[in-house]
Amino acid sequence: MVPILRTIQADLAALNRKVSAQGRDLSDVKQDVRMIRAAIHDMGETRVTEGEITVLHEDINRVQQRLQDLELRVEELEDRRPD
């Protein structure tokens, strides 16, 4: 019984590390979203160039990709969660 409990404990510790890392990634994405919102707000007050719009599109695409990656990782973690 003890070896089984140790295995479960190790699995839970690994899951905890993954969830903690997930939280840091999510914080990074939230910060990116806030920065993009601020940039969009500033666009209404200034004249933006085509290059700035291109960079903004690249940032948005990057954030969307990170969100998709995070969603996939969460789904994988939920699938491995013990019942």
N, C-alpha and C positions, 0 to 999 in steps of 0.2 A: 504494500500500500504506500509506503514512504517513497519509493522510487517514482511511482505514478504522480504523487503530489509534488515531488521535486520537478518532474517534467512539466506539469501544469504550471507551476510557479515560474519556471524558466520561460515558458511560452507567454505567460502573462507579462513578464518583465520585457520581453521582446516586443510585444504588442504595445506596451506602455511607451517604450522608446519611439516606436513608429508613430504613435498618436501625438507624442510631444513634438516630433519633427514636423508632423502635419500641421500642428498649430502654428509653428514658426512660419511655415510656407504660407499659410492662410493669412497671417499678419502681413507678410510681404505683399501679397496680392491686394489686401485691403489698402495698404499704403499706396500702391500703384494706382488703384482706382481713385483714391482721393487726389493724387497728383494729376491724373487725367481730367478729373472734374474741374480742378483749378485751372488747368490749361484751357479747357473749353470755355470756362467763365471769362478768362482773360482775352480770349479771341473776340468776344463781344465788345471789348473796350479798346482793342488795338487792331492794327492792320497786320494780318498774318501773311506769310509768304507761302508759296507752293511747297517749298522744302519743309517748312514747319508742319504743314498739313500732312506731308508724307511721313514725317517722323511720328506724328500723332497716330496715324494709322498703324504704323509699325508697333508702337507701344500698345495700342488697343489689341492688335492681333496677338502680341506676346502675352498680355494679361489673359485674353480668352484661352490661349493654349495652356497657360499655367492652371487656370480654373478647370479646364477639361482634365488635365493630368491629375489634379487634386481629387476631382470627382471619381476618377478611375481608381486612384489609390484608396479612397474611402470605401468604395464598393468592394475592393479586394480585401481590405481589412475587416469589413463587416462579414464577408463570406467566411473568413477564418476565425471569427469570434466564436468561442465555445458557447453552446446552447445552455 
